Amino acid sequence: MYIQLIKLRARMQNLMQLEEGQDLIEYALVVALIAFAATAGMSSLATAINSTFSTIGTTLTTAI
């Protein structure tokens, strides 16, 4: 049992020293930030487009 714990500890230390997983986490954070910014930007863009179509609709209704 003690030898298995030592092997497990050695594996954990080896995994902690690897840096490949950090790249994946960094890319995931960048993608999440871009998705958040796009969502926030699209929300305000959608409001502006809705307002524009409402104005066009009102203008066409009063012109008829």
N, C-alpha and C positions, 0 to 999 in steps of 0.2 A: 504494500500500500504506500509506503514511504517513497519508494522508487517511482511509482506512478505520479505522485505529487511533485517530485523533482522534475520529471519529464514534462508534466503539465506546466510547471513554472517556467521551464526553459522554453517551451513553445510560446507561452504568453509573452515572455521577454523578447523573443524573436519577432513576434507579430507587432509588438510595440515599436520596435526599431525600424520596421519597414515603413517607407514613406509613400508607397504607391496608393494606399487607401486615402491619403490626404488629398491627392489630386482629384479623386472622385468626389470627395466632399466639397472641395473648392468649386468644382464645376457645377455641382448640384446647387450650391449657394448662389452662384452667378445666374444660373437658369431661374431659380426662384425669385431673385431680385428683378430680373428682366420681366418675368411673368407678372410680378406685382406692379411694376411700372407700366406695363402694357395695359393691365386691367384698369389701373387708375386713369391712364390717359384715354382709354376707350370710353370710360364712363363720362368724362367731360366732353369728349367728342360726340358721343351719342346724344347728350343733352343739347349741344349746339346744332346738330343735324335735325333733331326733333323740332327745335325752335324755328329753324329755317323752313322746314316743310310746313309748319303751322302758319308761318307768315305768308308763304306762297299760297297755301290753301285759302287763307283769309283774303288775300289779294284777288285770287281768281273768283272767289265767291262774290265779292263786292263788285267785280268787273262785269259779271253776267247780268 
